[in-house]
Protein backbone atom coordinates (compact mmCIF):
# COMPACT_ATOMS: atom_id res chain seq x y z
CA UNK A 1 0.00 0.00 0.00
CA UNK A 2 1.45 3.46 -0.86
CA UNK A 3 2.63 5.49 2.12
CA UNK A 4 0.10 8.23 1.40
CA UNK A 5 -2.74 5.75 1.72
CA UNK A 6 -1.36 4.35 4.95
CA UNK A 7 -1.19 7.86 6.40
CA UNK A 8 -4.79 8.59 5.53
CA UNK A 9 -6.04 5.48 7.30
CA UNK A 10 -3.79 5.23 10.35
CA UNK A 11 -6.39 6.37 12.84
CA UNK A 12 -9.03 3.84 11.76
CA UNK A 13 -9.45 0.95 14.15
CA UNK A 14 -8.82 -2.04 11.92
CA UNK A 15 -7.01 -5.33 12.20
CA UNK A 16 -4.00 -3.66 10.61
CA UNK A 17 -3.49 -1.73 13.85
CA UNK A 18 -2.26 -4.77 15.71
CA UNK A 19 1.34 -3.63 15.32
CA UNK A 20 0.44 -0.23 16.71
CA UNK A 21 -1.26 -1.76 19.75
CA UNK A 22 1.74 -4.00 20.37
CA UNK A 23 3.97 -0.92 20.09
CA UNK A 24 1.85 0.79 22.74
CA UNK A 25 2.19 -2.27 24.96
CA UNK A 26 5.94 -2.16 24.56
CA UNK A 27 5.93 1.57 25.36
CA UNK A 28 3.98 0.95 28.56
CA UNK A 29 6.45 -1.76 29.54
CA UNK A 30 9.32 0.65 28.95
CA UNK A 31 7.60 3.29 31.09
CA UNK A 32 7.05 0.84 33.95
CA UNK A 33 10.66 -0.27 33.80
CA UNK A 34 11.79 3.36 33.87
CA UNK A 35 9.67 4.00 36.95
CA UNK A 36 11.33 1.06 38.67
CA UNK A 37 14.87 2.20 37.87
CA UNK A 38 14.39 5.95 37.67
CA UNK A 39 17.66 6.71 39.38
CA UNK A 40 19.44 4.81 36.63
CA UNK A 41 18.19 7.34 34.05
CA UNK A 42 16.24 4.91 31.90
CA UNK A 43 14.52 7.63 29.86
CA UNK A 44 17.67 8.92 28.23
CA UNK A 45 18.58 10.14 24.78
CA UNK A 46 18.37 6.60 23.40
CA UNK A 47 14.57 6.45 23.81
CA UNK A 48 12.71 6.70 20.54
CA UNK A 49 10.23 9.60 20.57
CA UNK A 50 7.34 7.29 19.73
CA UNK A 51 7.86 5.23 22.91
CA UNK A 52 7.85 8.08 25.41
CA UNK A 53 4.92 7.99 27.84
CA UNK A 54 4.02 11.47 29.02
CA UNK A 55 2.24 11.99 32.33
CA UNK A 56 0.10 15.11 32.57
CA UNK A 57 -2.79 16.56 34.52
CA UNK A 58 -6.01 16.26 32.59
CA UNK A 59 -9.37 17.85 31.83
CA UNK A 60 -12.12 15.25 31.37
CA UNK A 61 -9.46 12.76 30.32
CA UNK A 62 -7.57 15.12 27.99
CA UNK A 63 -3.95 15.58 29.01
CA UNK A 64 -3.10 19.23 29.69
CA UNK A 65 -0.12 20.35 27.61
CA UNK A 66 2.09 23.25 28.69
CA UNK A 67 0.94 23.52 32.31
CA UNK A 68 4.56 23.98 33.42
CA UNK A 69 5.60 26.15 30.45
CA UNK A 70 8.95 27.91 30.86
CA UNK A 71 8.54 31.51 29.66
CA UNK A 72 11.87 32.81 30.94
CA UNK A 73 13.29 33.05 27.41
CA UNK A 74 10.05 33.58 25.47
CA UNK A 75 11.14 37.12 24.55
CA UNK A 76 14.76 37.45 23.36
CA UNK A 77 17.15 40.28 24.12
CA UNK A 78 16.51 43.58 22.30
CA UNK A 79 17.36 43.60 18.61
CA UNK A 80 19.01 46.49 16.75
CA UNK A 81 17.14 48.73 14.30
CA UNK A 82 17.47 47.97 10.62
CA UNK A 83 20.68 49.30 9.09
CA UNK A 84 20.70 52.66 7.37
CA UNK A 85 17.81 54.21 9.27
CA UNK A 86 17.77 57.91 10.05
CA UNK A 87 15.80 59.69 12.75
CA UNK A 88 12.45 58.83 11.15
CA UNK A 89 11.29 56.81 8.17
CA UNK A 90 8.15 56.46 6.10
CA UNK A 91 6.13 53.30 6.74
CA UNK A 92 3.30 52.47 4.35
CA UNK A 93 0.45 50.48 5.87
CA UNK A 94 -3.23 49.72 5.41
CA UNK A 95 -4.36 53.16 6.60
CA UNK A 96 -1.77 55.23 4.73
CA UNK A 97 1.83 56.29 5.27
CA UNK A 98 3.28 57.32 8.63
CA UNK A 99 6.57 58.93 9.61
CA UNK A 100 7.77 56.58 12.32
CA UNK A 101 10.80 56.86 14.65
CA UNK A 102 13.71 54.71 13.51
CA UNK A 103 14.09 53.34 17.02
CA UNK A 104 10.78 53.73 18.91
CA UNK A 105 11.04 53.84 22.69
CA UNK A 106 7.40 53.89 23.83
CA UNK A 107 5.10 51.57 21.91
CA UNK A 108 1.37 51.09 22.42
CA UNK A 109 -0.07 47.84 21.00
CA UNK A 110 -3.73 47.40 20.14
CA UNK A 111 -3.66 43.65 19.51
CA UNK A 112 -2.16 40.60 21.17
CA UNK A 113 -0.40 39.84 17.87
CA UNK A 114 1.36 43.22 18.04
CA UNK A 115 2.48 42.48 21.61
CA UNK A 116 3.69 39.07 20.46
CA UNK A 117 5.65 40.73 17.64
CA UNK A 118 7.26 43.21 20.06
CA UNK A 119 8.27 40.21 22.17
CA UNK A 120 9.62 38.32 19.16
CA UNK A 121 12.07 41.13 18.27
CA UNK A 122 13.00 41.78 21.89
CA UNK A 123 11.15 45.08 22.39
CA UNK A 124 8.43 44.06 24.84
CA UNK A 125 9.97 46.20 27.58
CA UNK A 126 9.38 49.23 25.36
CA UNK A 127 5.64 48.52 25.28
CA UNK A 128 4.18 51.45 27.24
CA UNK A 129 0.56 50.29 26.97
CA UNK A 130 -1.53 47.43 25.61
CA UNK A 131 -5.12 46.33 25.23
CA UNK A 132 -6.13 43.71 27.76
CA UNK A 133 -7.89 40.36 27.54
CA UNK A 134 -10.98 39.09 29.30
CA UNK A 135 -10.46 36.65 32.15
CA UNK A 136 -8.20 36.39 35.16
CA UNK A 137 -5.04 37.35 33.24
CA UNK A 138 -4.79 40.66 31.44
CA UNK A 139 -2.26 39.32 28.94
CA UNK A 140 -1.41 35.87 27.52
CA UNK A 141 0.92 34.10 29.91
CA UNK A 142 2.99 32.45 27.18
CA UNK A 143 4.73 35.83 26.81
CA UNK A 144 5.91 35.72 30.44
CA UNK A 145 4.87 37.40 33.65
CA UNK A 146 6.47 40.72 32.75
CA UNK A 147 3.69 41.62 30.30
CA UNK A 148 1.18 41.65 33.16
CA UNK A 149 2.80 44.89 34.32
CA UNK A 150 2.13 46.70 31.04
CA UNK A 151 -0.47 49.47 31.60
CA UNK A 152 -3.88 48.89 30.06
CA UNK A 153 -5.30 51.13 27.33
CA UNK A 154 -8.68 49.41 27.50
CA UNK A 155 -10.14 46.04 26.50
CA UNK A 156 -9.14 44.39 23.27
CA UNK A 157 -11.28 45.75 20.44
CA UNK A 158 -12.14 48.95 22.36
CA UNK A 159 -8.95 50.85 23.25
CA UNK A 160 -9.38 54.28 24.84
CA UNK A 161 -7.58 57.08 22.92
CA UNK A 162 -7.43 59.18 26.10
CA UNK A 163 -5.54 56.45 27.95
CA UNK A 164 -3.22 56.03 24.99
CA UNK A 165 -2.47 59.75 24.93
CA UNK A 166 -1.63 59.76 28.64
CA UNK A 167 1.15 57.24 28.01
CA UNK A 168 2.86 59.53 25.46
CA UNK A 169 3.79 56.81 22.94
CA UNK A 170 6.03 57.42 19.95
CA UNK A 171 4.50 54.49 18.03
CA UNK A 172 1.06 52.82 17.95
CA UNK A 173 0.69 49.35 16.42
CA UNK A 174 -2.61 47.64 15.62
CA UNK A 175 -4.63 45.92 12.95
CA UNK A 176 -7.91 47.79 12.42
CA UNK A 177 -8.61 51.26 13.78
CA UNK A 178 -10.86 51.34 16.86
CA UNK A 179 -14.33 52.82 16.59
CA UNK A 180 -13.52 55.69 18.98
CA UNK A 181 -12.05 58.26 16.57
CA UNK A 182 -10.47 55.74 14.24
CA UNK A 183 -7.09 56.16 12.62
CA UNK A 184 -7.28 59.96 12.62
CA UNK A 185 -7.59 60.09 16.41
CA UNK A 186 -4.69 57.68 16.87
CA UNK A 187 -2.39 59.40 14.38
CA UNK A 188 -2.83 62.71 16.25
CA UNK A 189 -1.45 61.00 19.37
CA UNK A 190 1.55 59.28 17.76
CA UNK A 191 2.69 57.76 14.46
CA UNK A 192 0.34 54.82 13.89
CA UNK A 193 0.87 51.67 11.83
CA UNK A 194 -2.20 49.49 11.13
CA UNK A 195 -1.53 46.28 9.26
CA UNK A 196 -5.06 45.41 8.14
CA UNK A 197 -6.50 41.91 7.94
CA UNK A 198 -6.39 38.92 5.64
CA UNK A 199 -2.65 38.25 5.52
CA UNK A 200 -0.83 35.20 6.81
CA UNK A 201 0.43 35.27 10.38
CA UNK A 202 3.99 35.42 9.06
CA UNK A 203 3.19 38.49 6.96
CA UNK A 204 1.57 40.10 10.01
CA UNK A 205 4.74 39.53 12.03
CA UNK A 206 6.77 41.11 9.22
CA UNK A 207 4.41 44.11 9.04
CA UNK A 208 4.52 44.77 12.79
CA UNK A 209 8.30 44.41 12.74
CA UNK A 210 8.55 46.90 9.88
CA UNK A 211 6.61 49.38 12.02
CA UNK A 212 9.24 48.93 14.76
CA UNK A 213 12.07 49.10 12.18
CA UNK A 214 13.06 45.53 12.99
CA UNK A 215 12.50 43.83 9.64
CA UNK A 216 15.94 42.22 9.67
CA UNK A 217 15.39 40.82 13.17
CA UNK A 218 11.96 39.50 12.21
CA UNK A 219 13.28 37.84 9.04
CA UNK A 220 15.96 36.06 11.05
CA UNK A 221 13.47 35.01 13.74
CA UNK A 222 11.03 33.64 11.15
CA UNK A 223 13.81 31.70 9.41
CA UNK A 224 14.88 30.25 12.75
CA UNK A 225 11.28 29.26 13.48
CA UNK A 226 10.93 27.42 10.17
CA UNK A 227 14.20 25.59 10.82
CA UNK A 228 13.00 24.64 14.30
CA UNK A 229 9.63 23.49 12.92
CA UNK A 230 11.39 21.26 10.38
CA UNK A 231 13.68 19.84 13.06
CA UNK A 232 10.74 19.12 15.37
CA UNK A 233 8.87 17.42 12.55
CA UNK A 234 11.84 15.24 11.69
CA UNK A 235 12.49 14.28 15.32
CA UNK A 236 8.84 13.30 15.84
CA UNK A 237 8.36 11.67 12.43
CA UNK A 238 5.43 14.09 12.20
CA UNK A 239 4.25 13.09 8.73
CA UNK A 240 3.16 9.73 10.12
CA UNK A 241 0.57 11.40 12.40
CA UNK A 242 -2.84 12.85 11.60
CA UNK A 243 -3.84 15.46 14.18
CA UNK A 244 -7.44 16.48 14.73
CA UNK A 245 -7.92 19.97 16.23
CA UNK A 246 -11.19 21.00 17.93
CA UNK A 247 -12.20 24.20 19.69
CA UNK A 248 -15.10 24.36 22.12
CA UNK A 249 -17.13 27.51 22.67
CA UNK A 250 -20.11 27.80 25.00
CA UNK A 251 -22.46 26.25 22.45
CA UNK A 252 -20.40 24.86 19.58
CA UNK A 253 -17.70 22.35 18.70
CA UNK A 254 -15.61 23.72 15.85
CA UNK A 255 -13.06 21.89 13.74
CA UNK A 256 -10.03 24.12 13.20
CA UNK A 257 -9.56 24.16 9.45
CA UNK A 258 -6.60 24.86 7.22
CA UNK A 259 -6.97 28.65 7.48
CA UNK A 260 -6.41 28.72 11.24
CA UNK A 261 -3.17 29.60 12.97
CA UNK A 262 -2.86 26.23 14.69
CA UNK A 263 -3.34 24.37 11.40
CA UNK A 264 -0.66 26.45 9.70
CA UNK A 265 1.87 25.70 12.44
CA UNK A 266 1.03 21.99 12.24
CA UNK A 267 1.65 22.20 8.50
CA UNK A 268 5.03 23.86 9.08
CA UNK A 269 6.00 20.91 11.28
CA UNK A 270 4.70 18.42 8.73
CA UNK A 271 1.86 17.03 10.82
CA UNK A 272 -0.94 15.71 8.63
CA UNK A 273 -4.65 16.42 9.16
CA UNK A 274 -7.49 13.91 8.85
CA UNK A 275 -9.10 14.13 5.38
CA UNK A 276 -12.28 15.65 6.85
CA UNK A 277 -10.29 18.55 8.32
CA UNK A 278 -8.26 19.68 5.34
CA UNK A 279 -10.63 22.45 4.27
CA UNK A 280 -12.03 25.53 6.04
CA UNK A 281 -13.22 25.43 9.67
CA UNK A 282 -16.72 24.12 10.40
CA UNK A 283 -18.97 23.23 13.33
CA UNK A 284 -19.89 19.66 14.18
CA UNK A 285 -22.35 17.91 16.47
CA UNK A 286 -21.76 14.86 18.65
CA UNK A 287 -23.24 12.76 15.87
CA UNK A 288 -20.37 13.92 13.61
CA UNK A 289 -17.56 12.98 15.99
CA UNK A 290 -16.77 9.59 14.44
CA UNK A 291 -16.46 10.98 10.91
CA UNK A 292 -15.27 14.56 11.49
CA UNK A 293 -13.23 14.55 14.73
CA UNK A 294 -11.22 11.32 14.62
CA UNK A 295 -7.43 11.36 14.32
CA UNK A 296 -4.29 9.63 15.56
CA UNK A 297 -4.18 12.38 18.17
CA UNK A 298 -6.81 14.98 19.04
CA UNK A 299 -5.97 18.46 20.30
CA UNK A 300 -8.76 20.37 22.05
CA UNK A 301 -8.95 23.98 23.21
CA UNK A 302 -11.56 25.84 25.21
CA UNK A 303 -12.90 29.35 24.68
CA UNK A 304 -12.99 30.48 28.33
CA UNK A 305 -14.86 28.85 31.23
CA UNK A 306 -18.08 28.34 29.26
CA UNK A 307 -16.15 26.72 26.43
CA UNK A 308 -14.45 24.43 28.91
CA UNK A 309 -17.80 23.48 30.45
CA UNK A 310 -19.19 22.55 27.05
CA UNK A 311 -15.98 20.79 26.07
CA UNK A 312 -16.05 18.61 29.17
CA UNK A 313 -19.55 17.47 28.32
CA UNK A 314 -18.44 16.42 24.85
CA UNK A 315 -15.23 14.75 26.05
CA UNK A 316 -17.23 12.71 28.57
CA UNK A 317 -19.87 11.68 26.05
CA UNK A 318 -20.11 8.06 24.92
CA UNK A 319 -19.56 9.04 21.29
CA UNK A 320 -16.31 10.83 22.06
CA UNK A 321 -15.07 8.00 24.27
CA UNK A 322 -15.57 5.63 21.32
CA UNK A 323 -13.02 7.51 19.20
CA UNK A 324 -9.74 5.64 18.82
CA UNK A 325 -7.71 8.65 19.97
CA UNK A 326 -9.79 8.69 23.15
CA UNK A 327 -9.48 4.97 23.86
CA UNK A 328 -5.76 5.20 23.08
CA UNK A 329 -5.49 8.08 25.59
CA UNK A 330 -4.19 10.46 22.95
CA UNK A 331 -6.41 13.50 23.54
CA UNK A 332 -4.60 16.66 24.67
CA UNK A 333 -5.93 19.99 25.95
CA UNK A 334 -3.91 22.98 24.76
CA UNK A 335 -3.94 26.66 25.69
CA UNK A 336 -6.57 28.56 23.69
CA UNK A 337 -4.59 31.79 24.06
CA UNK A 338 -1.69 30.15 22.22
CA UNK A 339 -3.34 27.86 19.68
CA UNK A 340 -6.14 30.30 18.80
CA UNK A 341 -4.12 33.46 18.27
CA UNK A 342 -1.38 34.54 15.87
CA UNK A 343 2.25 35.42 16.40
CA UNK A 344 5.77 34.13 16.16
CA UNK A 345 6.18 33.64 19.91
CA UNK A 346 2.91 31.70 20.01
CA UNK A 347 4.03 29.56 17.06
CA UNK A 348 7.22 28.65 18.89
CA UNK A 349 5.13 27.74 21.95
CA UNK A 350 3.07 25.37 19.80
CA UNK A 351 6.30 23.69 18.67
CA UNK A 352 7.09 23.01 22.32
CA UNK A 353 3.59 21.61 22.85
CA UNK A 354 4.03 19.28 19.89
CA UNK A 355 7.38 18.04 21.18
CA UNK A 356 5.69 17.10 24.44
CA UNK A 357 2.56 15.49 23.06
CA UNK A 358 2.49 14.40 19.42
CA UNK A 359 3.88 10.94 20.18
CA UNK A 360 2.70 10.85 23.77
CA UNK A 361 -0.07 9.25 25.83
CA UNK A 362 -2.04 10.46 28.83
CA UNK A 363 -1.27 8.32 31.84
CA UNK A 364 -3.30 9.78 34.71
N, C-alpha and C positions, 0 to 999 in steps of 0.2 A: 504493500500500500504506500503511495507517495507520502512524504513527510507532511505536506500541506493538509492532506486528508486526515492523517493521524492527529494533527494539531486541532482540527476542527471538531474532533469527536472525543477528545481526551476526557472531558468531564462527564460523558454519558456512562451510566452504570451498566456495563455489559460484561460478559464473560472475559473479554479481553483485558479487563482491569485486574485480573488476578495478580499479575506481576506488580502492579502498583500497590495492591493491598499487602502483598508480601514485603514490599519495600518499606511500607509503613510499619509493619510488624518488626522488621529489622531495626528501623529507626527508634521504635519504642524500646527495644532491647538495648540499643546503644545508650539511650537516655538513662535507663535504669542502671546500667553498668556504671555510667558516669557518676550518678548519684551515690553509688556505693563507694567509688574510689575518687571522690571529688578532689581530695588533696593531691592526688597524683596528676591532676590536670588532664583528665581524659578528653575534654572538649577542646582540643588544641587545633593548630592550623591544619592538621591533616584531615579533619572532619570535612566531608563533602557537604556543600551547602544544603543539598536536598535531604540530608539526614538529621539536620539540627532540629531539635524539639524546643520550641520557645514557650516559656511559661509567662502568662500575662494575667492581669486582672481582666474581668469581662463584664459586658453589659448584655444581659439576656442570652448568655452563651457566646457572644462575639468578643474575641480577645481585643483588649484596648491597646492600640499601638501608639507609642510616643508619650506614654504617661510620665516617663522619667527623662524627657528630652533635655539635652544639654544645649543651652542657648548662649553659652559664654562666648563663643566665637561666631555667632550667627551674623553679626555685622563686622566686617573687616576694618582694619585701620584706615584712616582717611586717605583718599586718593588725590593725586595732583590734578589741577585743571588741564584741559587739553592744551597742547603746545601752540604757541603763536597767538594767544589771546591777549587782547588789550584790556582796557578798563571796563568796557562794555562790548557787547556784540549783539547782532540782530538774530533773533530766533523766530522762525516762521512756524506757526502752529495752526490749529483748527479755527481759532478765532481771529487770526491776523498775524501781525509781526510785532514783536516786543523787543525793546532794548534791555537786555538782561546783564547784570554784573557778571564779569568773567569768573569771579570766585565768590559766589553768594555766601553770606555769613548767617543770615536769619531767614530760614525757609518755612513757609506755612504750607502744609499739604492738606488737600481737600478729599483725598481718597486713601484707602489702605494701600492700594497699589503704589501710590506716590511715596508713602512712608516706606514701603518695602524697597522701592528703588533707591531712596536716600540711604537706607541701610546697606544695600548691595554695593554701593560705591563708597561706603565708609563715612557718609555725611549725616548720619542720624542725629548726632549730637548738635548739629546746626539747625535741627528742626525746632523752630520757636513756637509752633502751634500746630495742632492737628485736629481733624474731626474725630469724634469718638464713636465707639460701637455700643449697641445695646448689650445688656447683660452685666455680669458681675465684674468684668474686666473692660476697661476703657479702650484697650488696644490689644491686638492679637499677641499672645504670649510667645509665639514662635520667634518673635523679634527680640525677645529678652525683656527683663524686668525694667530696664532703663526707660523704655518708651512709655511706661505708665506715668512717668514724671512730666511728660510733655504737656503743656497747657492745652486745654480744650478750646476750640473755636466753634463749638456747637456739635450737634449730632450729625452723623454721616448723612449726606443728602440735603442738609439744611444748615450750612455754616452761617455764622453771624458776621457780616462785614464789620460791625462795630468792634467786636472782639478781635477780629483780624487786625484792624487798624491800631488797636491798643498795643499790639505786640511789635509794631514797627518792623515788618518784614522787608527784606530787599528782593524777595522772590516768592511768588505764589504758584504752586503746582496743583493741577486738578485735571479732571476729564471734561465734564460738562459744567457750564456756568450755573451757579445756584440761582434760584428764582428771585432771591432778594437782591435786586439791582443788576444781576447778571454780570457779564464780563466788564461792562463799563465801570461798574462800582468797584470791582476788584482792581482793575488796571489803574484807577485813581489812587489806590492805596500803595501798590507796588507793581513792578513788572510781573505780568501774569502769563503763564504758559498753560494752555489747555490742549490736551492731546486728542480729544474727540473719542469716538467709539467705533468698534468694528474691526480694529486691527488685531493681530495675534498678540499674545502676551509678551513675546519677545520684542515685537515692534513697539509695544507700550513701554517696556523697560528702556529701550533705546531712545524713545522720545522724551521720557522723563529725564534720562541722563543727559541728553542734549540740552535740556533746560537748565541743568546744573553745571553745564560745560564739562561733563565727564563722559563724553562719548567713547574715548579711548579706554577708560576704565571699564565701562559697561561692555564694550566689545570683548575685552579680555575675559571678563567675568562670565559672559555668555558662552564663549569658547570653552572655558574651563568646565562650565556646567555640562555642555554637550559631551565633553571627554569623560567626565564623571558618570554621566548617564550611560554612555556606551560601556564603560568599565563595569558598572553595576550590572547591566544587562548580561554581559559576558560571564561575570562571576556567578550569577544566579541562573544561567541558562534560560533567560527570560522568555525566549521565543517558544519554549515548550509549555508555557502556561497561558491559560485564558482567564483573564480577570474580569469578573462582573463588578460593576460599581453602581450602588444604589444610594439615593439621598431621600431621607424621610422628612417631610414637613408635617404640620399638625394634621393634615387631612389627605396627604397624597404620598405615594411611593413613586419616585421618579428615577428612571434609568438615566445615568449620566452618559450622554452620547458623545460622538466624536468631536463636537465643537467645544466641549467643556475643557477647562484648564486641566483637571485631573487626567482626562483621556489623552490630552496632548503630551503630558509628562510620561504617562505609561507608554505612549508611542515612542517617545525619545529613548526610553529604556529598552524597547523592543518587546514589551509585554503585549500579547495578543488579546483581543476582545472576543467574546462569544459572537457568533454570526448575527444574533438578534440585536446586538448592541453596537453595531458598526455604522449606524446612521445617526441622525439627530436624536436629541433627548426626547423621552416620551414617558407618560405616566402609565403605571400598570396597577392591576388589582391583585388580590391574593390568588385569584383563579389563573392569573398569568405567570405566577412564579416559576412553575416547572418549565415553561417554554421561553420566558423572557429574562429570568433572573439567574439561571443556573450558570455555573462556571467552575473551573478548577479551584478557584479561590474567590470569595465574595468580599468586597470592601463596602462598608456601610458608613454613612455619616448622618448626623442629626441636626436639623435646623432648630437650635435652641431647645429649651425644656419640653415644649409641646411636640416638637419633632421627635425628641427622644421617647416621649411617652407613646406616640404612635408607632415608632420603630420597634419598641419593645413588644408591643402587641403583635406585630407582624413576625418578628423573630421567634416568638413563642408559639406561633400558630402551627398547627399540624402540617399544613402545606409547606411552610418554610422548613420545618424540621425534616421533611422528606427529601429535600434537596441534597445531592451528594456532597456538596461543599459543607453543608451543615452536619451531616452524619460523619463526615471526615474530620470535623472540627477545624475547618479552614475558613471561618467567617471572622473578619477583623473590623473593629470599629476605629475609624480614623477621625482626626480633628477637622470639623467642618470649616473652621477658620483658616485652615491650611489647604485642604483639598477643594474647597469651593470658593477660592479667591483667585487672584493672579499675582505674579511677582517672581522674581528670580530667587529671592530668599525662601519663599514658600516652595518653589520647585525643588530646591536643594533639600528642604525638609521632607518632601515626598520621597526623594531618593533614599533618605535615611529610613523612612517608614518601610519602603520596599525591601531594603536590605534585611530588615528585622522581621519580615512577615511573609514575603512572597513564597518561600519554600518552608514555611513554618506551620505549626499546629498549635491549637489552644489546648492547654493541659490542665487548667483548673476551672 
